[in-house]
Amino acid sequence: MGRLWRNSKGQPAPPFQLPLFGGGKLSLEALRGKKAVLLNFCSERCGGCREEFPHLQRLYDKLKAKG
C-alpha cells in the first residue's frame, strides 16, 4: 500500500473531489504520487486568510519550477 494521505492531526484525509474552473472534478486520489500537494481552504472575506495569501504566493513562486 502506498503512503497514506494525512491531515494536520495525523489522520488519513478522507477521499473528496473539488470542482475545476473549466469543468470536471479533481479528486485527492488523482494527486497521489505527485511531488507535493497543498490544500488550503480559505476565503477572501477572512482577514487571516487574506494575510496568508502573500505567503502562499511566495511559496508557489519558490517551488513552481520544481513542478
mmCIF file as Biopython writes it, N, C-alpha, C and O atoms, coordinates in Angstrom:
data_model
#
loop_
_atom_site.group_PDB
_atom_site.id
_atom_site.type_symbol
_atom_site.label_atom_id
_atom_site.label_alt_id
_atom_site.label_comp_id
_atom_site.label_asym_id
_atom_site.label_entity_id
_atom_site.label_seq_id
_atom_site.pdbx_PDB_ins_code
_atom_site.Cartn_x
_atom_site.Cartn_y
_atom_site.Cartn_z
_atom_site.occupancy
_atom_site.B_iso_or_equiv
_atom_site.auth_seq_id
_atom_site.auth_asym_id
_atom_site.pdbx_PDB_model_num
ATOM 1   N N  . MET A ? 1  ? 0.837   -1.177 0.000   1.0 0.0 1  A 1 
ATOM 2   C CA . MET A ? 1  ? 0.000   0.000  0.000   1.0 0.0 1  A 1 
ATOM 3   C C  . MET A ? 1  ? 0.881   1.239  0.000   1.0 0.0 1  A 1 
ATOM 4   O O  . MET A ? 1  ? 1.909   1.274  0.677   1.0 0.0 1  A 1 
ATOM 5   N N  . GLY A ? 2  ? 0.482   2.259  -0.759  1.0 0.0 2  A 1 
ATOM 6   C CA . GLY A ? 2  ? 1.241   3.497  -0.851  1.0 0.0 2  A 1 
ATOM 7   C C  . GLY A ? 2  ? 1.126   4.328  0.418   1.0 0.0 2  A 1 
ATOM 8   O O  . GLY A ? 2  ? 0.439   3.963  1.372   1.0 0.0 2  A 1 
ATOM 9   N N  . ARG A ? 3  ? 1.805   5.425  0.395   1.0 0.0 3  A 1 
ATOM 10  C CA . ARG A ? 3  ? 1.764   6.354  1.517   1.0 0.0 3  A 1 
ATOM 11  C C  . ARG A ? 3  ? 0.348   6.882  1.715   1.0 0.0 3  A 1 
ATOM 12  O O  . ARG A ? 3  ? -0.326  7.245  0.751   1.0 0.0 3  A 1 
ATOM 13  N N  . LEU A ? 4  ? -0.093  6.922  2.954   1.0 0.0 4  A 1 
ATOM 14  C CA . LEU A ? 4  ? -1.424  7.437  3.258   1.0 0.0 4  A 1 
ATOM 15  C C  . LEU A ? 4  ? -1.402  8.945  3.332   1.0 0.0 4  A 1 
ATOM 16  O O  . LEU A ? 4  ? -0.449  9.544  3.832   1.0 0.0 4  A 1 
ATOM 17  N N  . TRP A ? 5  ? -2.450  9.547  2.835   1.0 0.0 5  A 1 
ATOM 18  C CA . TRP A ? 5  ? -2.624  10.985 2.994   1.0 0.0 5  A 1 
ATOM 19  C C  . TRP A ? 5  ? -2.952  11.239 4.448   1.0 0.0 5  A 1 
ATOM 20  O O  . TRP A ? 5  ? -3.729  10.492 5.042   1.0 0.0 5  A 1 
ATOM 21  N N  . ARG A ? 6  ? -2.383  12.269 5.033   1.0 0.0 6  A 1 
ATOM 22  C CA . ARG A ? 6  ? -2.623  12.586 6.438   1.0 0.0 6  A 1 
ATOM 23  C C  . ARG A ? 6  ? -3.034  14.035 6.551   1.0 0.0 6  A 1 
ATOM 24  O O  . ARG A ? 6  ? -2.545  14.893 5.816   1.0 0.0 6  A 1 
ATOM 25  N N  . ASN A ? 7  ? -3.929  14.299 7.470   1.0 0.0 7  A 1 
ATOM 26  C CA . ASN A ? 7  ? -4.275  15.697 7.722   1.0 0.0 7  A 1 
ATOM 27  C C  . ASN A ? 7  ? -3.335  16.259 8.777   1.0 0.0 7  A 1 
ATOM 28  O O  . ASN A ? 7  ? -2.419  15.567 9.221   1.0 0.0 7  A 1 
ATOM 29  N N  . SER A ? 8  ? -3.546  17.491 9.179   1.0 0.0 8  A 1 
ATOM 30  C CA . SER A ? 8  ? -2.625  18.137 10.113  1.0 0.0 8  A 1 
ATOM 31  C C  . SER A ? 8  ? -2.608  17.475 11.483  1.0 0.0 8  A 1 
ATOM 32  O O  . SER A ? 8  ? -1.699  17.709 12.279  1.0 0.0 8  A 1 
ATOM 33  N N  . LYS A ? 9  ? -3.604  16.656 11.758  1.0 0.0 9  A 1 
ATOM 34  C CA . LYS A ? 9  ? -3.636  15.954 13.042  1.0 0.0 9  A 1 
ATOM 35  C C  . LYS A ? 9  ? -3.166  14.509 12.901  1.0 0.0 9  A 1 
ATOM 36  O O  . LYS A ? 9  ? -3.309  13.714 13.830  1.0 0.0 9  A 1 
ATOM 37  N N  . GLY A ? 10 ? -2.605  14.168 11.737  1.0 0.0 10 A 1 
ATOM 38  C CA . GLY A ? 10 ? -2.053  12.842 11.532  1.0 0.0 10 A 1 
ATOM 39  C C  . GLY A ? 10 ? -3.065  11.781 11.128  1.0 0.0 10 A 1 
ATOM 40  O O  . GLY A ? 10 ? -2.727  10.601 11.042  1.0 0.0 10 A 1 
ATOM 41  N N  . GLN A ? 11 ? -4.282  12.185 10.884  1.0 0.0 11 A 1 
ATOM 42  C CA . GLN A ? 11 ? -5.304  11.239 10.465  1.0 0.0 11 A 1 
ATOM 43  C C  . GLN A ? 11 ? -5.357  11.175 8.943   1.0 0.0 11 A 1 
ATOM 44  O O  . GLN A ? 11 ? -5.107  12.181 8.280   1.0 0.0 11 A 1 
ATOM 45  N N  . PRO A ? 12 ? -5.682  9.999  8.372   1.0 0.0 12 A 1 
ATOM 46  C CA . PRO A ? 12 ? -5.806  9.921  6.912   1.0 0.0 12 A 1 
ATOM 47  C C  . PRO A ? 12 ? -6.864  10.899 6.405   1.0 0.0 12 A 1 
ATOM 48  O O  . PRO A ? 12 ? -7.941  11.022 6.988   1.0 0.0 12 A 1 
ATOM 49  N N  . ALA A ? 13 ? -6.549  11.578 5.334   1.0 0.0 13 A 1 
ATOM 50  C CA . ALA A ? 13 ? -7.506  12.512 4.732   1.0 0.0 13 A 1 
ATOM 51  C C  . ALA A ? 13 ? -8.617  11.716 4.055   1.0 0.0 13 A 1 
ATOM 52  O O  . ALA A ? 13 ? -8.334  10.728 3.377   1.0 0.0 13 A 1 
ATOM 53  N N  . PRO A ? 14 ? -9.852  12.117 4.221   1.0 0.0 14 A 1 
ATOM 54  C CA . PRO A ? 14 ? -10.950 11.413 3.569   1.0 0.0 14 A 1 
ATOM 55  C C  . PRO A ? 14 ? -10.929 11.675 2.067   1.0 0.0 14 A 1 
ATOM 56  O O  . PRO A ? 14 ? -10.472 12.733 1.633   1.0 0.0 14 A 1 
ATOM 57  N N  . PRO A ? 15 ? -11.414 10.733 1.273   1.0 0.0 15 A 1 
ATOM 58  C CA . PRO A ? 15 ? -11.472 10.981 -0.167  1.0 0.0 15 A 1 
ATOM 59  C C  . PRO A ? 15 ? -12.487 12.091 -0.468  1.0 0.0 15 A 1 
ATOM 60  O O  . PRO A ? 15 ? -13.552 12.151 0.147   1.0 0.0 15 A 1 
ATOM 61  N N  . PHE A ? 16 ? -12.150 12.957 -1.410  1.0 0.0 16 A 1 
ATOM 62  C CA . PHE A ? 16 ? -13.078 14.008 -1.819  1.0 0.0 16 A 1 
ATOM 63  C C  . PHE A ? 16 ? -12.704 14.494 -3.210  1.0 0.0 16 A 1 
ATOM 64  O O  . PHE A ? 16 ? -11.621 14.196 -3.713  1.0 0.0 16 A 1 
ATOM 65  N N  . GLN A ? 17 ? -13.609 15.243 -3.826  1.0 0.0 17 A 1 
ATOM 66  C CA . GLN A ? 17 ? -13.387 15.822 -5.145  1.0 0.0 17 A 1 
ATOM 67  C C  . GLN A ? 17 ? -13.629 17.318 -5.088  1.0 0.0 17 A 1 
ATOM 68  O O  . GLN A ? 17 ? -14.475 17.799 -4.334  1.0 0.0 17 A 1 
ATOM 69  N N  . LEU A ? 18 ? -12.872 18.045 -5.897  1.0 0.0 18 A 1 
ATOM 70  C CA . LEU A ? 18 ? -13.030 19.501 -5.999  1.0 0.0 18 A 1 
ATOM 71  C C  . LEU A ? 18 ? -13.440 19.849 -7.422  1.0 0.0 18 A 1 
ATOM 72  O O  . LEU A ? 18 ? -12.898 19.283 -8.372  1.0 0.0 18 A 1 
ATOM 73  N N  . PRO A ? 19 ? -14.382 20.767 -7.588  1.0 0.0 19 A 1 
ATOM 74  C CA . PRO A ? 19 ? -14.744 21.187 -8.948  1.0 0.0 19 A 1 
ATOM 75  C C  . PRO A ? 19 ? -13.622 22.027 -9.555  1.0 0.0 19 A 1 
ATOM 76  O O  . PRO A ? 19 ? -12.966 22.801 -8.860  1.0 0.0 19 A 1 
ATOM 77  N N  . LEU A ? 20 ? -13.415 21.865 -10.848 1.0 0.0 20 A 1 
ATOM 78  C CA . LEU A ? 20 ? -12.414 22.635 -11.577 1.0 0.0 20 A 1 
ATOM 79  C C  . LEU A ? 20 ? -13.091 23.800 -12.291 1.0 0.0 20 A 1 
ATOM 80  O O  . LEU A ? 20 ? -14.244 23.685 -12.706 1.0 0.0 20 A 1 
ATOM 81  N N  . PHE A ? 21 ? -12.391 24.913 -12.436 1.0 0.0 21 A 1 
ATOM 82  C CA . PHE A ? 21 ? -12.966 26.093 -13.072 1.0 0.0 21 A 1 
ATOM 83  C C  . PHE A ? 21 ? -13.433 25.800 -14.493 1.0 0.0 21 A 1 
ATOM 84  O O  . PHE A ? 21 ? -14.463 26.322 -14.917 1.0 0.0 21 A 1 
ATOM 85  N N  . GLY A ? 22 ? -12.707 24.987 -15.227 1.0 0.0 22 A 1 
ATOM 86  C CA . GLY A ? 22 ? -13.059 24.686 -16.614 1.0 0.0 22 A 1 
ATOM 87  C C  . GLY A ? 22 ? -14.052 23.551 -16.752 1.0 0.0 22 A 1 
ATOM 88  O O  . GLY A ? 22 ? -14.339 23.099 -17.860 1.0 0.0 22 A 1 
ATOM 89  N N  . GLY A ? 23 ? -14.576 23.089 -15.629 1.0 0.0 23 A 1 
ATOM 90  C CA . GLY A ? 23 ? -15.482 21.947 -15.646 1.0 0.0 23 A 1 
ATOM 91  C C  . GLY A ? 23 ? -14.770 20.697 -15.186 1.0 0.0 23 A 1 
ATOM 92  O O  . GLY A ? 23 ? -13.540 20.652 -15.165 1.0 0.0 23 A 1 
ATOM 93  N N  . GLY A ? 24 ? -15.513 19.701 -14.826 1.0 0.0 24 A 1 
ATOM 94  C CA . GLY A ? 24 ? -14.951 18.465 -14.321 1.0 0.0 24 A 1 
ATOM 95  C C  . GLY A ? 24 ? -14.604 18.565 -12.854 1.0 0.0 24 A 1 
ATOM 96  O O  . GLY A ? 24 ? -14.912 19.551 -12.183 1.0 0.0 24 A 1 
ATOM 97  N N  . LYS A ? 25 ? -13.952 17.516 -12.371 1.0 0.0 25 A 1 
ATOM 98  C CA . LYS A ? 25 ? -13.583 17.465 -10.959 1.0 0.0 25 A 1 
ATOM 99  C C  . LYS A ? 25 ? -12.191 16.882 -10.813 1.0 0.0 25 A 1 
ATOM 100 O O  . LYS A ? 25 ? -11.717 16.150 -11.682 1.0 0.0 25 A 1 
ATOM 101 N N  . LEU A ? 26 ? -11.551 17.207 -9.727  1.0 0.0 26 A 1 
ATOM 102 C CA . LEU A ? 26 ? -10.238 16.677 -9.381  1.0 0.0 26 A 1 
ATOM 103 C C  . LEU A ? 26 ? -10.364 15.982 -8.040  1.0 0.0 26 A 1 
ATOM 104 O O  . LEU A ? 26 ? -10.860 16.563 -7.075  1.0 0.0 26 A 1 
ATOM 105 N N  . SER A ? 27 ? -9.918  14.744 -7.982  1.0 0.0 27 A 1 
ATOM 106 C CA . SER A ? 27 ? -10.002 14.004 -6.720  1.0 0.0 27 A 1 
ATOM 107 C C  . SER A ? 27 ? -8.650  14.001 -6.021  1.0 0.0 27 A 1 
ATOM 108 O O  . SER A ? 27 ? -7.604  14.102 -6.661  1.0 0.0 27 A 1 
ATOM 109 N N  . LEU A ? 28 ? -8.689  13.888 -4.727  1.0 0.0 28 A 1 
ATOM 110 C CA . LEU A ? 28 ? -7.458  13.781 -3.955  1.0 0.0 28 A 1 
ATOM 111 C C  . LEU A ? 28 ? -6.680  12.546 -4.397  1.0 0.0 28 A 1 
ATOM 112 O O  . LEU A ? 28 ? -5.452  12.577 -4.468  1.0 0.0 28 A 1 
ATOM 113 N N  . GLU A ? 29 ? -7.383  11.471 -4.691  1.0 0.0 29 A 1 
ATOM 114 C CA . GLU A ? 29 ? -6.732  10.232 -5.126  1.0 0.0 29 A 1 
ATOM 115 C C  . GLU A ? 29 ? -5.964  10.436 -6.431  1.0 0.0 29 A 1 
ATOM 116 O O  . GLU A ? 29 ? -4.916  9.820  -6.627  1.0 0.0 29 A 1 
ATOM 117 N N  . ALA A ? 30 ? -6.468  11.295 -7.331  1.0 0.0 30 A 1 
ATOM 118 C CA . ALA A ? 30 ? -5.784  11.551 -8.601  1.0 0.0 30 A 1 
ATOM 119 C C  . ALA A ? 30 ? -4.436  12.237 -8.382  1.0 0.0 30 A 1 
ATOM 120 O O  . ALA A ? 30 ? -3.576  12.191 -9.262  1.0 0.0 30 A 1 
ATOM 121 N N  . LEU A ? 31 ? -4.239  12.868 -7.234  1.0 0.0 31 A 1 
ATOM 122 C CA . LEU A ? 31 ? -2.989  13.563 -6.939  1.0 0.0 31 A 1 
ATOM 123 C C  . LEU A ? 31 ? -1.965  12.671 -6.254  1.0 0.0 31 A 1 
ATOM 124 O O  . LEU A ? 31 ? -0.813  13.067 -6.081  1.0 0.0 31 A 1 
ATOM 125 N N  . ARG A ? 32 ? -2.375  11.476 -5.866  1.0 0.0 32 A 1 
ATOM 126 C CA . ARG A ? 32 ? -1.462  10.557 -5.175  1.0 0.0 32 A 1 
ATOM 127 C C  . ARG A ? 32 ? -0.235  10.302 -6.043  1.0 0.0 32 A 1 
ATOM 128 O O  . ARG A ? 32 ? -0.358  10.028 -7.237  1.0 0.0 32 A 1 
ATOM 129 N N  . GLY A ? 33 ? 0.933   10.391 -5.447  1.0 0.0 33 A 1 
ATOM 130 C CA . GLY A ? 33 ? 2.179   10.136 -6.158  1.0 0.0 33 A 1 
ATOM 131 C C  . GLY A ? 33 ? 2.798   11.380 -6.769  1.0 0.0 33 A 1 
ATOM 132 O O  . GLY A ? 33 ? 3.900   11.308 -7.312  1.0 0.0 33 A 1 
ATOM 133 N N  . LYS A ? 34 ? 2.123   12.516 -6.697  1.0 0.0 34 A 1 
ATOM 134 C CA . LYS A ? 34 ? 2.701   13.758 -7.200  1.0 0.0 34 A 1 
ATOM 135 C C  . LYS A ? 34 ? 3.738   14.247 -6.195  1.0 0.0 34 A 1 
ATOM 136 O O  . LYS A ? 34 ? 3.819   13.728 -5.082  1.0 0.0 34 A 1 
ATOM 137 N N  . LYS A ? 35 ? 4.520   15.230 -6.578  1.0 0.0 35 A 1 
ATOM 138 C CA . LYS A ? 35 ? 5.595   15.698 -5.715  1.0 0.0 35 A 1 
ATOM 139 C C  . LYS A ? 35 ? 5.089   16.275 -4.404  1.0 0.0 35 A 1 
ATOM 140 O O  . LYS A ? 35 ? 5.581   15.916 -3.334  1.0 0.0 35 A 1 
ATOM 141 N N  . ALA A ? 36 ? 4.118   17.161 -4.479  1.0 0.0 36 A 1 
ATOM 142 C CA . ALA A ? 36 ? 3.596   17.775 -3.267  1.0 0.0 36 A 1 
ATOM 143 C C  . ALA A ? 36 ? 2.188   18.285 -3.539  1.0 0.0 36 A 1 
ATOM 144 O O  . ALA A ? 36 ? 1.865   18.700 -4.652  1.0 0.0 36 A 1 
ATOM 145 N N  . VAL A ? 37 ? 1.368   18.248 -2.518  1.0 0.0 37 A 1 
ATOM 146 C CA . VAL A ? 37 ? 0.004   18.772 -2.629  1.0 0.0 37 A 1 
ATOM 147 C C  . VAL A ? 37 ? -0.261  19.607 -1.379  1.0 0.0 37 A 1 
ATOM 148 O O  . VAL A ? 37 ? -0.114  19.132 -0.253  1.0 0.0 37 A 1 
ATOM 149 N N  . LEU A ? 38 ? -0.649  20.845 -1.598  1.0 0.0 38 A 1 
ATOM 150 C CA . LEU A ? 38 ? -1.028  21.729 -0.502  1.0 0.0 38 A 1 
ATOM 151 C C  . LEU A ? 38 ? -2.455  22.171 -0.757  1.0 0.0 38 A 1 
ATOM 152 O O  . LEU A ? 38 ? -2.743  22.817 -1.765  1.0 0.0 38 A 1 
ATOM 153 N N  . LEU A ? 39 ? -3.338  21.826 0.144   1.0 0.0 39 A 1 
ATOM 154 C CA . LEU A ? 39 ? -4.727  22.271 0.063   1.0 0.0 39 A 1 
ATOM 155 C C  . LEU A ? 39 ? -4.964  23.279 1.163   1.0 0.0 39 A 1 
ATOM 156 O O  . LEU A ? 39 ? -4.734  22.996 2.338   1.0 0.0 39 A 1 
ATOM 157 N N  . ASN A ? 40 ? -5.419  24.444 0.783   1.0 0.0 40 A 1 
ATOM 158 C CA . ASN A ? 40 ? -5.682  25.494 1.748   1.0 0.0 40 A 1 
ATOM 159 C C  . ASN A ? 40 ? -7.082  26.009 1.470   1.0 0.0 40 A 1 
ATOM 160 O O  . ASN A ? 40 ? -7.314  26.651 0.446   1.0 0.0 40 A 1 
ATOM 161 N N  . PHE A ? 41 ? -8.007  25.740 2.360   1.0 0.0 41 A 1 
ATOM 162 C CA . PHE A ? 41 ? -9.383  26.179 2.193   1.0 0.0 41 A 1 
ATOM 163 C C  . PHE A ? 41 ? -9.519  27.531 2.883   1.0 0.0 41 A 1 
ATOM 164 O O  . PHE A ? 41 ? -9.382  27.644 4.101   1.0 0.0 41 A 1 
ATOM 165 N N  . CYS A ? 42 ? -9.790  28.542 2.084   1.0 0.0 42 A 1 
ATOM 166 C CA . CYS A ? 42 ? -9.831  29.894 2.622   1.0 0.0 42 A 1 
ATOM 167 C C  . CYS A ? 42 ? -10.881 30.716 1.894   1.0 0.0 42 A 1 
ATOM 168 O O  . CYS A ? 42 ? -11.531 30.242 0.962   1.0 0.0 42 A 1 
ATOM 169 N N  . SER A ? 43 ? -11.031 31.942 2.333   1.0 0.0 43 A 1 
ATOM 170 C CA . SER A ? 43 ? -11.998 32.859 1.736   1.0 0.0 43 A 1 
ATOM 171 C C  . SER A ? 43 ? -11.402 34.254 1.700   1.0 0.0 43 A 1 
ATOM 172 O O  . SER A ? 43 ? -10.672 34.655 2.607   1.0 0.0 43 A 1 
ATOM 173 N N  . GLU A ? 44 ? -11.722 34.994 0.634   1.0 0.0 44 A 1 
ATOM 174 C CA . GLU A ? 44 ? -11.227 36.370 0.578   1.0 0.0 44 A 1 
ATOM 175 C C  . GLU A ? 44 ? -11.910 37.253 1.607   1.0 0.0 44 A 1 
ATOM 176 O O  . GLU A ? 44 ? -11.458 38.371 1.852   1.0 0.0 44 A 1 
ATOM 177 N N  . ARG A ? 45 ? -12.980 36.782 2.210   1.0 0.0 45 A 1 
ATOM 178 C CA . ARG A ? 45 ? -13.666 37.528 3.266   1.0 0.0 45 A 1 
ATOM 179 C C  . ARG A ? 45 ? -13.001 37.366 4.637   1.0 0.0 45 A 1 
ATOM 180 O O  . ARG A ? 45 ? -13.283 38.121 5.568   1.0 0.0 45 A 1 
ATOM 181 N N  . CYS A ? 46 ? -12.133 36.390 4.742   1.0 0.0 46 A 1 
ATOM 182 C CA . CYS A ? 46 ? -11.467 36.086 6.008   1.0 0.0 46 A 1 
ATOM 183 C C  . CYS A ? 46 ? -10.178 36.904 6.107   1.0 0.0 46 A 1 
ATOM 184 O O  . CYS A ? 46 ? -9.295  36.780 5.258   1.0 0.0 46 A 1 
ATOM 185 N N  . GLY A ? 47 ? -10.069 37.743 7.147   1.0 0.0 47 A 1 
ATOM 186 C CA . GLY A ? 47 ? -8.879  38.570 7.318   1.0 0.0 47 A 1 
ATOM 187 C C  . GLY A ? 47 ? -7.605  37.763 7.444   1.0 0.0 47 A 1 
ATOM 188 O O  . GLY A ? 47 ? -6.590  38.102 6.835   1.0 0.0 47 A 1 
ATOM 189 N N  . GLY A ? 48 ? -7.649  36.697 8.230   1.0 0.0 48 A 1 
ATOM 190 C CA . GLY A ? 48 ? -6.464  35.844 8.397   1.0 0.0 48 A 1 
ATOM 191 C C  . GLY A ? 48 ? -6.058  35.179 7.094   1.0 0.0 48 A 1 
ATOM 192 O O  . GLY A ? 48 ? -4.871  35.034 6.803   1.0 0.0 48 A 1 
ATOM 193 N N  . CYS A ? 49 ? -7.048  34.777 6.314   1.0 0.0 49 A 1 
ATOM 194 C CA . CYS A ? 49 ? -6.766  34.160 5.012   1.0 0.0 49 A 1 
ATOM 195 C C  . CYS A ? 49 ? -6.101  35.163 4.075   1.0 0.0 49 A 1 
ATOM 196 O O  . CYS A ? 49 ? -5.142  34.832 3.379   1.0 0.0 49 A 1 
ATOM 197 N N  . ARG A ? 50 ? -6.619  36.393 4.062   1.0 0.0 50 A 1 
ATOM 198 C CA . ARG A ? 50 ? -6.036  37.425 3.197   1.0 0.0 50 A 1 
ATOM 199 C C  . ARG A ? 50 ? -4.587  37.696 3.583   1.0 0.0 50 A 1 
ATOM 200 O O  . ARG A ? 50 ? -3.746  37.926 2.714   1.0 0.0 50 A 1 
ATOM 201 N N  . GLU A ? 51 ? -4.292  37.669 4.864   1.0 0.0 51 A 1 
ATOM 202 C CA . GLU A ? 51 ? -2.911  37.867 5.311   1.0 0.0 51 A 1 
ATOM 203 C C  . GLU A ? 51 ? -2.017  36.720 4.865   1.0 0.0 51 A 1 
ATOM 204 O O  . GLU A ? 51 ? -0.818  36.906 4.658   1.0 0.0 51 A 1 
ATOM 205 N N  . GLU A ? 52 ? -2.598  35.540 4.718   1.0 0.0 52 A 1 
ATOM 206 C CA . GLU A ? 52 ? -1.827  34.356 4.337   1.0 0.0 52 A 1 
ATOM 207 C C  . GLU A ? 52 ? -1.527  34.302 2.835   1.0 0.0 52 A 1 
ATOM 208 O O  . GLU A ? 52 ? -0.547  33.677 2.429   1.0 0.0 52 A 1 
ATOM 209 N N  . PHE A ? 53 ? -2.349  34.944 2.008   1.0 0.0 53 A 1 
ATOM 210 C CA . PHE A ? 53 ? -2.194  34.866 0.555   1.0 0.0 53 A 1 
ATOM 211 C C  . PHE A ? 53 ? -0.792  35.214 0.065   1.0 0.0 53 A 1 
ATOM 212 O O  . PHE A ? 53 ? -0.243  34.461 -0.739  1.0 0.0 53 A 1 
ATOM 213 N N  . PRO A ? 54 ? -0.178  36.324 0.511   1.0 0.0 54 A 1 
ATOM 214 C CA . PRO A ? 54 ? 1.171   36.641 0.021   1.0 0.0 54 A 1 
ATOM 215 C C  . PRO A ? 54 ? 2.203   35.560 0.368   1.0 0.0 54 A 1 
ATOM 216 O O  . PRO A ? 54 ? 3.119   35.302 -0.413  1.0 0.0 54 A 1 
ATOM 217 N N  . HIS A ? 55 ? 2.056   34.938 1.527   1.0 0.0 55 A 1 
ATOM 218 C CA . HIS A ? 55 ? 2.983   33.868 1.920   1.0 0.0 55 A 1 
ATOM 219 C C  . HIS A ? 55 ? 2.822   32.657 1.012   1.0 0.0 55 A 1 
ATOM 220 O O  . HIS A ? 55 ? 3.808   32.041 0.607   1.0 0.0 55 A 1 
ATOM 221 N N  . LEU A ? 56 ? 1.585   32.319 0.697   1.0 0.0 56 A 1 
ATOM 222 C CA . LEU A ? 56 ? 1.337   31.198 -0.211  1.0 0.0 56 A 1 
ATOM 223 C C  . LEU A ? 56 ? 1.858   31.510 -1.610  1.0 0.0 56 A 1 
ATOM 224 O O  . LEU A ? 56 ? 2.393   30.626 -2.280  1.0 0.0 56 A 1 
ATOM 225 N N  . GLN A ? 57 ? 1.709   32.751 -2.059  1.0 0.0 57 A 1 
ATOM 226 C CA . GLN A ? 57 ? 2.218   33.134 -3.377  1.0 0.0 57 A 1 
ATOM 227 C C  . GLN A ? 57 ? 3.737   33.000 -3.422  1.0 0.0 57 A 1 
ATOM 228 O O  . GLN A ? 57 ? 4.285   32.495 -4.401  1.0 0.0 57 A 1 
ATOM 229 N N  . ARG A ? 58 ? 4.424   33.452 -2.364  1.0 0.0 58 A 1 
ATOM 230 C CA . ARG A ? 58 ? 5.887   33.321 -2.320  1.0 0.0 58 A 1 
ATOM 231 C C  . ARG A ? 58 ? 6.297   31.849 -2.331  1.0 0.0 58 A 1 
ATOM 232 O O  . ARG A ? 58 ? 7.260   31.485 -3.006  1.0 0.0 58 A 1 
ATOM 233 N N  . LEU A ? 59 ? 5.587   31.006 -1.601  1.0 0.0 59 A 1 
ATOM 234 C CA . LEU A ? 59 ? 5.876   29.571 -1.598  1.0 0.0 59 A 1 
ATOM 235 C C  . LEU A ? 59 ? 5.687   28.984 -2.992  1.0 0.0 59 A 1 
ATOM 236 O O  . LEU A ? 59 ? 6.515   28.203 -3.462  1.0 0.0 59 A 1 
ATOM 237 N N  . TYR A ? 60 ? 4.595   29.364 -3.646  1.0 0.0 60 A 1 
ATOM 238 C CA . TYR A ? 60 ? 4.342   28.894 -5.008  1.0 0.0 60 A 1 
ATOM 239 C C  . TYR A ? 60 ? 5.465   29.344 -5.947  1.0 0.0 60 A 1 
ATOM 240 O O  . TYR A ? 60 ? 6.001   28.542 -6.712  1.0 0.0 60 A 1 
ATOM 241 N N  . ASP A ? 61 ? 5.812   30.621 -5.885  1.0 0.0 61 A 1 
ATOM 242 C CA . ASP A ? 61 ? 6.868   31.161 -6.756  1.0 0.0 61 A 1 
ATOM 243 C C  . ASP A ? 61 ? 8.192   30.429 -6.538  1.0 0.0 61 A 1 
ATOM 244 O O  . ASP A ? 61 ? 8.940   30.188 -7.486  1.0 0.0 61 A 1 
ATOM 245 N N  . LYS A ? 62 ? 8.471   30.082 -5.299  1.0 0.0 62 A 1 
ATOM 246 C CA . LYS A ? 62 ? 9.722   29.389 -4.971  1.0 0.0 62 A 1 
ATOM 247 C C  . LYS A ? 62 ? 9.734   27.946 -5.498  1.0 0.0 62 A 1 
ATOM 248 O O  . LYS A ? 62 ? 10.774  27.451 -5.932  1.0 0.0 62 A 1 
ATOM 249 N N  . LEU A ? 63 ? 8.583   27.282 -5.459  1.0 0.0 63 A 1 
ATOM 250 C CA . LEU A ? 63 ? 8.544   25.856 -5.775  1.0 0.0 63 A 1 
ATOM 251 C C  . LEU A ? 63 ? 8.023   25.509 -7.171  1.0 0.0 63 A 1 
ATOM 252 O O  . LEU A ? 63 ? 8.154   24.362 -7.598  1.0 0.0 63 A 1 
ATOM 253 N N  . LYS A ? 64 ? 7.440   26.461 -7.886  1.0 0.0 64 A 1 
ATOM 254 C CA . LYS A ? 64 ? 6.778   26.135 -9.153  1.0 0.0 64 A 1 
ATOM 255 C C  . LYS A ? 64 ? 7.722   25.529 -10.186 1.0 0.0 64 A 1 
ATOM 256 O O  . LYS A ? 64 ? 7.298   24.690 -10.981 1.0 0.0 64 A 1 
ATOM 257 N N  . ALA A ? 65 ? 8.981   25.929 -10.196 1.0 0.0 65 A 1 
ATOM 258 C CA . ALA A ? 65 ? 9.927   25.372 -11.148 1.0 0.0 65 A 1 
ATOM 259 C C  . ALA A ? 65 ? 10.219  23.899 -10.921 1.0 0.0 65 A 1 
ATOM 260 O O  . ALA A ? 65 ? 10.690  23.205 -11.822 1.0 0.0 65 A 1 
ATOM 261 N N  . LYS A ? 66 ? 9.936   23.422 -9.703  1.0 0.0 66 A 1 
ATOM 262 C CA . LYS A ? 66 ? 10.152  22.013 -9.378  1.0 0.0 66 A 1 
ATOM 263 C C  . LYS A ? 66 ? 8.944   21.157 -9.722  1.0 0.0 66 A 1 
ATOM 264 O O  . LYS A ? 66 ? 8.947   19.944 -9.514  1.0 0.0 66 A 1 
ATOM 265 N N  . GLY A ? 67 ? 7.910   21.804 -10.252 1.0 0.0 67 A 1 
ATOM 266 C CA . GLY A ? 67 ? 6.706   21.065 -10.656 1.0 0.0 67 A 1 
ATOM 267 C C  . GLY A ? 67 ? 5.721   20.930 -9.548  1.0 0.0 67 A 1 
ATOM 268 O O  . GLY A ? 67 ? 4.660   20.334 -9.734  1.0 0.0 67 A 1 
#
